[in-house]
Amino acid sequence: MRRAFVIVLDACGVGALPDAADYGDSPDSDTLAHVAQLAGGLELPVLGALGLGSIEPILGVPPSAAPVLHGRLAPRGPGKESVTGHWEMMGVIPKTRLPTYPDGFAPEVVRALEEATGRRFCCNRPYSGTLALEDFGEHHLRSGELILYTSADSVLQIAGHHDVISEAQLQQVCAAARTVMTGEHAVGRVIARPFTGTPGAFARTAGRHDYALQPPSRSYLEELRDAHVPVHGVGKIRDLFAGVGIDHSHPGATNAQALESTSELVERLEAGLVFTNLVDTDQVYGHRHDVPGFAAALREIDAAVGRWLTQLGDDDLLVLTSDHGVDPTSGHTDHTREHSLLLARFAGADGRRHDGPLADIGASVLRWLAGRDAPALPGQAFV
C-alpha cells in the first residue's frame, strides 16, 4: 500500500554536463543558479528546507540544516529534451541522438507530410514557437498553410489557428505526420500547437498534444505494471511515453492544472506511482527567458510541495527532479544540456548526497513500490 510521487520541474537544470559544448551550450550553463542571480534571489522556503541549496549554490536558497537525500543526476545517453530526460528517469537510455533539423525539413520530407496530411505548410525552419506565430500567423490565416517548424530539439511542430483548423483536425494532422516521421526521421515528438487571436495578439491555447516516439526499450513503468502497481501520469507524461506503461492520465496542460491533479492524488490515492510533469518553467517561461515568470512558477511549486508534505506519511516516497535545462543566460532559447536536480524525501532518508544516473529514480520507485529490483535495467536504488 505504498505510494511514490515523482515530480518533474521541467527545465530546472543544475549545471552543465561535461559534454554541453557538443550541444552548442556553454560549460557554465546552470538554469536554477542563473535564474536566481537574475531574479535577485529566489524565495523557496520549502524546497530550501528539503535541500535545494545543498545541491549547488543558489542565491536566496541557503544550504539546509537538515536536508533530505539530495544531489545531481545525469543522463547516460544523448539528448537534452523532455522525451529523453523522462525516458532515462525510467530506465530507457537511447543509443543514438534523435534526429534534428537545423536547416528545416528536407523537401522530400515535406512532400511526404503533405501527402499524408492533405495539407500544405509554411515556415519550415527552426523557430521560437511564439515568434513563428508572429511572423507566419497572418500568412497562415490568408493561405490556410499550416505553420511547420522545429527547434534544436528532435521535434516537428505544427501550429494552426482555430479559424483555419479545429484542435481535433490539427491533432489528426499531427497523428498522420507521426506516421511519416519514422526510420531516419524518427523525431522524438510531433507536437500540435493550436492558437487563437488576431495579428499582433496571437496566443497559444492549452490544446497542445504531443505524439512521442515509443520508448526503444523496456522501462521501470512496465516493471511496475507487471508488479500490479498502478501508474498515474499527470500532464504530458502519457504523451512522452506514447502511453507505454501508463495506466491512468490526469490533466496538466499548465502548472496550475498539474498541481491540482497531483494534489487530488496526494489526498485520495491509496497506492501506486504518480508521475507529474510541471511544464510552465519550460514551455511558458524557460524558452522565453522570462526570469520573473520562472521565479514565480517556482514559488507556486514550493507552496504546493509544502502542502503535500503535510499529507505524506512514512509509506510515501517523494522525488523532485528535472529533465534538462533552459538557461536564461544562453545565447539561444532552446534547452541546455544540464544535470537534473534530485530531492528525495522518504522514511529512512539520512540527508546524504546522492549523485548518479537519472535511471536511479526508476530503480528507487520500483524497489519502494514493488519491493524488488530489475537487474536488466540501468540504475541503482537510493531507497
URQUI-V749305 format. One record per residue. N is the residue number from 0. SS is DSSP state (hx for helix, st for strand, lp for the rest). PSI is psi in whole degrees, 0 to 359 (none if undefined). D_CENTER is the distance of its C-alpha to the mean C-alpha in Angstrom with 1 decimal. Layout:
n=N ss=SS psi=PSI d_center=D_CENTER
n=N ss=SS psi=PSI d_center=D_CENTER
//
This chain:
n=0 ss=lp psi=26 d_center=28.0
n=1 ss=lp psi=161 d_center=25.2
n=2 ss=st psi=153 d_center=21.7
n=3 ss=st psi=139 d_center=18.4
n=4 ss=st psi=115 d_center=15.4
n=5 ss=st psi=114 d_center=12.2
n=6 ss=st psi=118 d_center=10.2
n=7 ss=st psi=114 d_center=6.8
n=8 ss=st psi=94 d_center=7.4
n=9 ss=lp psi=129 d_center=4.5
n=10 ss=lp psi=11 d_center=6.7
n=11 ss=lp psi=65 d_center=9.6
n=12 ss=st psi=157 d_center=11.2
n=13 ss=st psi=54 d_center=14.8
n=14 ss=st psi=140 d_center=16.9
n=15 ss=st psi=143 d_center=17.2
n=16 ss=lp psi=158 d_center=17.5
n=17 ss=lp psi=332 d_center=21.1
n=18 ss=lp psi=21 d_center=20.4
n=19 ss=hx psi=323 d_center=18.4
n=20 ss=hx psi=332 d_center=21.5
n=21 ss=hx psi=343 d_center=21.2
n=22 ss=hx psi=12 d_center=18.1
n=23 ss=lp psi=19 d_center=20.0
n=24 ss=lp psi=153 d_center=18.6
n=25 ss=lp psi=144 d_center=20.9
n=26 ss=lp psi=351 d_center=21.7
n=27 ss=lp psi=7 d_center=21.6
n=28 ss=lp psi=135 d_center=18.0
n=29 ss=lp psi=91 d_center=16.8
n=30 ss=hx psi=303 d_center=14.4
n=31 ss=hx psi=318 d_center=15.4
n=32 ss=hx psi=320 d_center=19.0
n=33 ss=hx psi=325 d_center=19.4
n=34 ss=hx psi=316 d_center=18.0
n=35 ss=hx psi=316 d_center=20.5
n=36 ss=hx psi=314 d_center=23.2
n=37 ss=hx psi=335 d_center=22.9
n=38 ss=lp psi=357 d_center=22.7
n=39 ss=lp psi=23 d_center=25.8
n=40 ss=lp psi=149 d_center=24.1
n=41 ss=lp psi=144 d_center=21.6
n=42 ss=lp psi=95 d_center=23.0
n=43 ss=lp psi=72 d_center=20.9
n=44 ss=hx psi=323 d_center=23.7
n=45 ss=hx psi=308 d_center=21.9
n=46 ss=hx psi=326 d_center=19.1
n=47 ss=hx psi=316 d_center=22.0
n=48 ss=hx psi=327 d_center=24.3
n=49 ss=hx psi=336 d_center=21.8
n=50 ss=lp psi=17 d_center=21.8
n=51 ss=hx psi=317 d_center=19.1
n=52 ss=hx psi=353 d_center=22.0
n=53 ss=hx psi=344 d_center=23.2
n=54 ss=hx psi=314 d_center=20.3
n=55 ss=lp psi=161 d_center=21.3
n=56 ss=lp psi=124 d_center=23.4
n=57 ss=st psi=119 d_center=21.7
n=58 ss=lp psi=126 d_center=24.2
n=59 ss=lp psi=350 d_center=25.0
n=60 ss=st psi=88 d_center=23.5
n=61 ss=lp psi=161 d_center=26.2
n=62 ss=lp psi=146 d_center=26.1
n=63 ss=lp psi=144 d_center=26.5
n=64 ss=lp psi=336 d_center=29.9
n=65 ss=lp psi=71 d_center=28.6
n=66 ss=lp psi=159 d_center=25.0
n=67 ss=lp psi=183 d_center=23.2
n=68 ss=st psi=132 d_center=22.1
n=69 ss=st psi=159 d_center=20.0
n=70 ss=st psi=199 d_center=19.0
n=71 ss=st psi=140 d_center=16.6
n=72 ss=st psi=156 d_center=15.0
n=73 ss=st psi=145 d_center=14.7
n=74 ss=lp psi=150 d_center=13.8
n=75 ss=lp psi=341 d_center=17.0
n=76 ss=lp psi=182 d_center=16.2
n=77 ss=lp psi=167 d_center=15.5
n=78 ss=lp psi=159 d_center=12.6
n=79 ss=lp psi=50 d_center=10.2
n=80 ss=lp psi=170 d_center=7.3
n=81 ss=hx psi=319 d_center=4.0
n=82 ss=hx psi=303 d_center=7.0
n=83 ss=hx psi=326 d_center=9.1
n=84 ss=hx psi=312 d_center=7.2
n=85 ss=hx psi=320 d_center=6.7
n=86 ss=hx psi=312 d_center=10.1
n=87 ss=hx psi=328 d_center=11.7
n=88 ss=hx psi=328 d_center=11.1
n=89 ss=lp psi=24 d_center=13.1
n=90 ss=lp psi=13 d_center=15.6
n=91 ss=lp psi=112 d_center=15.0
n=92 ss=lp psi=111 d_center=15.8
n=93 ss=lp psi=143 d_center=16.3
n=94 ss=lp psi=331 d_center=19.7
n=95 ss=lp psi=159 d_center=19.5
n=96 ss=lp psi=138 d_center=17.3
n=97 ss=lp psi=151 d_center=16.1
n=98 ss=lp psi=141 d_center=18.3
n=99 ss=lp psi=166 d_center=17.9
n=100 ss=lp psi=75 d_center=20.4
n=101 ss=lp psi=341 d_center=21.6
n=102 ss=lp psi=14 d_center=24.7
n=103 ss=lp psi=178 d_center=23.3
n=104 ss=lp psi=139 d_center=24.0
n=105 ss=lp psi=154 d_center=27.4
n=106 ss=hx psi=321 d_center=30.2
n=107 ss=hx psi=330 d_center=30.4
n=108 ss=hx psi=317 d_center=26.7
n=109 ss=hx psi=319 d_center=27.3
n=110 ss=hx psi=317 d_center=30.5
n=111 ss=hx psi=322 d_center=28.9
n=112 ss=hx psi=318 d_center=26.3
n=113 ss=hx psi=320 d_center=29.2
n=114 ss=hx psi=320 d_center=31.2
n=115 ss=hx psi=329 d_center=28.5
n=116 ss=hx psi=341 d_center=27.5
n=117 ss=lp psi=19 d_center=30.8
n=118 ss=lp psi=161 d_center=29.3
n=119 ss=lp psi=160 d_center=29.7
n=120 ss=st psi=155 d_center=27.2
n=121 ss=st psi=174 d_center=27.3
n=122 ss=st psi=276 d_center=25.4
n=123 ss=st psi=63 d_center=24.0
n=124 ss=st psi=165 d_center=22.6
n=125 ss=st psi=133 d_center=19.7
n=126 ss=lp psi=147 d_center=19.2
n=127 ss=lp psi=134 d_center=17.3
n=128 ss=hx psi=319 d_center=16.5
n=129 ss=hx psi=322 d_center=18.7
n=130 ss=hx psi=328 d_center=21.4
n=131 ss=hx psi=321 d_center=21.5
n=132 ss=hx psi=318 d_center=22.6
n=133 ss=hx psi=317 d_center=25.1
n=134 ss=hx psi=335 d_center=26.6
n=135 ss=hx psi=355 d_center=26.7
n=136 ss=hx psi=317 d_center=26.5
n=137 ss=hx psi=319 d_center=30.3
n=138 ss=hx psi=318 d_center=31.0
n=139 ss=hx psi=316 d_center=28.8
n=140 ss=hx psi=322 d_center=30.7
n=141 ss=hx psi=317 d_center=34.0
n=142 ss=hx psi=336 d_center=33.4
n=143 ss=lp psi=357 d_center=31.0
n=144 ss=lp psi=132 d_center=29.1
n=145 ss=st psi=151 d_center=25.3
n=146 ss=st psi=111 d_center=23.1
n=147 ss=st psi=125 d_center=21.6
n=148 ss=st psi=171 d_center=19.4
n=149 ss=st psi=195 d_center=16.8
n=150 ss=lp psi=194 d_center=15.3
n=151 ss=lp psi=346 d_center=15.2
n=152 ss=lp psi=171 d_center=12.4
n=153 ss=lp psi=79 d_center=13.5
n=154 ss=st psi=150 d_center=13.3
n=155 ss=st psi=121 d_center=16.2
n=156 ss=st psi=141 d_center=16.0
n=157 ss=st psi=121 d_center=19.0
n=158 ss=st psi=141 d_center=19.9
n=159 ss=st psi=138 d_center=22.9
n=160 ss=st psi=145 d_center=24.9
n=161 ss=lp psi=330 d_center=26.0
n=162 ss=lp psi=346 d_center=29.5
n=163 ss=lp psi=320 d_center=29.1
n=164 ss=lp psi=135 d_center=26.9
n=165 ss=lp psi=163 d_center=25.8
n=166 ss=hx psi=320 d_center=22.2
n=167 ss=hx psi=318 d_center=23.5
n=168 ss=hx psi=321 d_center=25.1
n=169 ss=hx psi=322 d_center=22.2
n=170 ss=hx psi=322 d_center=20.2
n=171 ss=hx psi=319 d_center=23.2
n=172 ss=hx psi=315 d_center=23.2
n=173 ss=hx psi=325 d_center=19.6
n=174 ss=hx psi=320 d_center=20.5
n=175 ss=hx psi=320 d_center=23.5
n=176 ss=hx psi=325 d_center=21.7
n=177 ss=hx psi=324 d_center=19.5
n=178 ss=hx psi=335 d_center=22.9
n=179 ss=hx psi=322 d_center=23.9
n=180 ss=lp psi=75 d_center=21.0
n=181 ss=lp psi=178 d_center=22.1
n=182 ss=hx psi=231 d_center=23.9
n=183 ss=hx psi=344 d_center=23.7
n=184 ss=hx psi=27 d_center=21.5
n=185 ss=lp psi=78 d_center=18.9
n=186 ss=lp psi=156 d_center=15.9
n=187 ss=lp psi=318 d_center=12.4
n=188 ss=st psi=143 d_center=12.0
n=189 ss=st psi=126 d_center=14.6
n=190 ss=st psi=127 d_center=13.5
n=191 ss=st psi=129 d_center=16.1
n=192 ss=st psi=78 d_center=16.4
n=193 ss=st psi=149 d_center=19.3
n=194 ss=st psi=166 d_center=21.1
n=195 ss=st psi=186 d_center=24.3
n=196 ss=lp psi=187 d_center=26.9
n=197 ss=lp psi=163 d_center=29.5
n=198 ss=lp psi=131 d_center=29.8
n=199 ss=lp psi=346 d_center=28.9
n=200 ss=lp psi=38 d_center=27.0
n=201 ss=lp psi=147 d_center=24.4
n=202 ss=st psi=136 d_center=21.3
n=203 ss=st psi=150 d_center=18.2
n=204 ss=lp psi=178 d_center=18.4
n=205 ss=lp psi=13 d_center=15.9
n=206 ss=lp psi=16 d_center=16.7
n=207 ss=lp psi=142 d_center=13.8
n=208 ss=st psi=130 d_center=13.4
n=209 ss=st psi=134 d_center=11.5
n=210 ss=st psi=95 d_center=13.9
n=211 ss=st psi=157 d_center=12.2
n=212 ss=lp psi=142 d_center=14.6
n=213 ss=lp psi=139 d_center=15.8
n=214 ss=lp psi=137 d_center=15.0
n=215 ss=lp psi=355 d_center=18.1
n=216 ss=lp psi=174 d_center=19.2
n=217 ss=lp psi=146 d_center=19.6
n=218 ss=lp psi=169 d_center=17.0
n=219 ss=hx psi=336 d_center=17.5
n=220 ss=hx psi=320 d_center=16.6
n=221 ss=hx psi=327 d_center=19.7
n=222 ss=hx psi=319 d_center=21.6
n=223 ss=hx psi=318 d_center=21.0
n=224 ss=hx psi=318 d_center=22.1
n=225 ss=hx psi=333 d_center=25.2
n=226 ss=lp psi=9 d_center=25.9
n=227 ss=lp psi=35 d_center=25.9
n=228 ss=lp psi=120 d_center=23.1
n=229 ss=lp psi=141 d_center=21.2
n=230 ss=st psi=123 d_center=17.4
n=231 ss=st psi=122 d_center=15.8
n=232 ss=st psi=134 d_center=12.3
n=233 ss=st psi=131 d_center=11.3
n=234 ss=lp psi=221 d_center=9.5
n=235 ss=lp psi=14 d_center=7.7
n=236 ss=hx psi=311 d_center=8.1
n=237 ss=hx psi=316 d_center=11.5
n=238 ss=hx psi=318 d_center=10.6
n=239 ss=hx psi=332 d_center=8.3
n=240 ss=lp psi=12 d_center=11.4
n=241 ss=lp psi=32 d_center=13.9
n=242 ss=lp psi=352 d_center=15.2
n=243 ss=lp psi=119 d_center=16.5
n=244 ss=lp psi=3 d_center=17.1
n=245 ss=lp psi=122 d_center=15.9
n=246 ss=lp psi=321 d_center=19.0
n=247 ss=st psi=139 d_center=18.1
n=248 ss=st psi=139 d_center=15.5
n=249 ss=st psi=151 d_center=15.5
n=250 ss=lp psi=146 d_center=14.8
n=251 ss=lp psi=42 d_center=11.9
n=252 ss=lp psi=339 d_center=11.7
n=253 ss=lp psi=165 d_center=12.1
n=254 ss=hx psi=318 d_center=11.9
n=255 ss=hx psi=316 d_center=15.6
n=256 ss=hx psi=317 d_center=15.3
n=257 ss=hx psi=321 d_center=12.6
n=258 ss=hx psi=321 d_center=14.7
n=259 ss=hx psi=314 d_center=17.7
n=260 ss=hx psi=316 d_center=16.7
n=261 ss=hx psi=320 d_center=15.8
n=262 ss=hx psi=320 d_center=19.0
n=263 ss=hx psi=321 d_center=21.0
n=264 ss=hx psi=322 d_center=19.9
n=265 ss=hx psi=323 d_center=20.7
n=266 ss=hx psi=321 d_center=24.1
n=267 ss=hx psi=339 d_center=25.0
n=268 ss=lp psi=134 d_center=23.3
n=269 ss=lp psi=324 d_center=25.9
n=270 ss=lp psi=155 d_center=24.1
n=271 ss=st psi=185 d_center=21.0
n=272 ss=st psi=135 d_center=17.3
n=273 ss=st psi=120 d_center=14.9
n=274 ss=st psi=109 d_center=11.2
n=275 ss=st psi=135 d_center=9.3
n=276 ss=st psi=127 d_center=5.9
n=277 ss=st psi=104 d_center=7.3
n=278 ss=lp psi=340 d_center=6.3
n=279 ss=hx psi=326 d_center=9.6
n=280 ss=hx psi=345 d_center=9.4
n=281 ss=hx psi=295 d_center=7.5
n=282 ss=hx psi=317 d_center=9.0
n=283 ss=lp psi=316 d_center=12.3
n=284 ss=lp psi=323 d_center=13.3
n=285 ss=lp psi=307 d_center=11.6
n=286 ss=lp psi=342 d_center=12.6
n=287 ss=lp psi=1 d_center=15.9
n=288 ss=lp psi=41 d_center=16.6
n=289 ss=lp psi=89 d_center=17.5
n=290 ss=hx psi=314 d_center=18.3
n=291 ss=hx psi=320 d_center=20.1
n=292 ss=hx psi=319 d_center=17.4
n=293 ss=hx psi=312 d_center=14.8
n=294 ss=hx psi=320 d_center=17.4
n=295 ss=hx psi=320 d_center=18.3
n=296 ss=hx psi=321 d_center=14.8
n=297 ss=hx psi=323 d_center=15.0
n=298 ss=hx psi=321 d_center=18.4
n=299 ss=hx psi=319 d_center=17.5
n=300 ss=hx psi=317 d_center=15.0
n=301 ss=hx psi=315 d_center=17.9
n=302 ss=hx psi=320 d_center=20.3
n=303 ss=hx psi=317 d_center=18.4
n=304 ss=hx psi=322 d_center=18.1
n=305 ss=hx psi=320 d_center=21.8
n=306 ss=hx psi=319 d_center=22.7
n=307 ss=hx psi=321 d_center=21.0
n=308 ss=hx psi=330 d_center=22.8
n=309 ss=lp psi=346 d_center=26.1
n=310 ss=lp psi=351 d_center=25.4
n=311 ss=lp psi=142 d_center=24.2
n=312 ss=lp psi=191 d_center=26.9
n=313 ss=lp psi=341 d_center=27.9
n=314 ss=lp psi=8 d_center=26.5
n=315 ss=st psi=138 d_center=22.9
n=316 ss=st psi=127 d_center=20.3
n=317 ss=st psi=122 d_center=17.6
n=318 ss=st psi=125 d_center=14.8
n=319 ss=st psi=130 d_center=12.6
n=320 ss=st psi=187 d_center=10.2
n=321 ss=lp psi=167 d_center=7.4
n=322 ss=lp psi=338 d_center=5.7
n=323 ss=lp psi=190 d_center=7.8
n=324 ss=st psi=175 d_center=9.9
n=325 ss=lp psi=69 d_center=11.2
n=326 ss=lp psi=123 d_center=14.7
n=327 ss=lp psi=347 d_center=16.9
n=328 ss=lp psi=0 d_center=20.0
n=329 ss=lp psi=153 d_center=18.9
n=330 ss=lp psi=0 d_center=21.2
n=331 ss=lp psi=173 d_center=18.5
n=332 ss=lp psi=18 d_center=15.6
n=333 ss=lp psi=179 d_center=13.1
n=334 ss=lp psi=158 d_center=10.6
n=335 ss=st psi=145 d_center=12.7
n=336 ss=lp psi=100 d_center=13.2
n=337 ss=st psi=165 d_center=13.2
n=338 ss=st psi=159 d_center=13.6
n=339 ss=st psi=143 d_center=11.3
n=340 ss=st psi=156 d_center=13.1
n=341 ss=st psi=120 d_center=14.8
n=342 ss=st psi=122 d_center=16.8
n=343 ss=st psi=118 d_center=18.4
n=344 ss=st psi=123 d_center=21.1
n=345 ss=lp psi=160 d_center=23.5
n=346 ss=lp psi=128 d_center=27.2
n=347 ss=lp psi=352 d_center=28.7
n=348 ss=lp psi=136 d_center=26.2
n=349 ss=lp psi=16 d_center=28.4
n=350 ss=lp psi=14 d_center=26.3
n=351 ss=lp psi=164 d_center=26.2
n=352 ss=st psi=140 d_center=23.9
n=353 ss=lp psi=113 d_center=21.8
n=354 ss=lp psi=135 d_center=20.3
n=355 ss=st psi=196 d_center=19.3
n=356 ss=st psi=156 d_center=16.8
n=357 ss=lp psi=329 d_center=13.4
n=358 ss=lp psi=346 d_center=15.3
n=359 ss=hx psi=334 d_center=17.4
n=360 ss=hx psi=308 d_center=15.0
n=361 ss=hx psi=318 d_center=15.7
n=362 ss=hx psi=321 d_center=19.3
n=363 ss=hx psi=320 d_center=19.7
n=364 ss=hx psi=316 d_center=18.5
n=365 ss=hx psi=314 d_center=20.9
n=366 ss=hx psi=320 d_center=23.7
n=367 ss=hx psi=317 d_center=23.2
n=368 ss=hx psi=329 d_center=23.2
n=369 ss=hx psi=350 d_center=25.4
n=370 ss=lp psi=24 d_center=27.5
n=371 ss=lp psi=171 d_center=27.1
n=372 ss=lp psi=171 d_center=25.4
n=373 ss=lp psi=88 d_center=24.5
n=374 ss=lp psi=334 d_center=26.3
n=375 ss=lp psi=346 d_center=25.3
n=376 ss=lp psi=152 d_center=21.6
n=377 ss=lp psi=162 d_center=20.4
n=378 ss=lp psi=149 d_center=19.8
n=379 ss=lp psi=131 d_center=22.2
n=380 ss=lp psi=140 d_center=22.0
n=381 ss=lp psi=5 d_center=22.4
n=382 ss=lp psi=none d_center=23.8
//
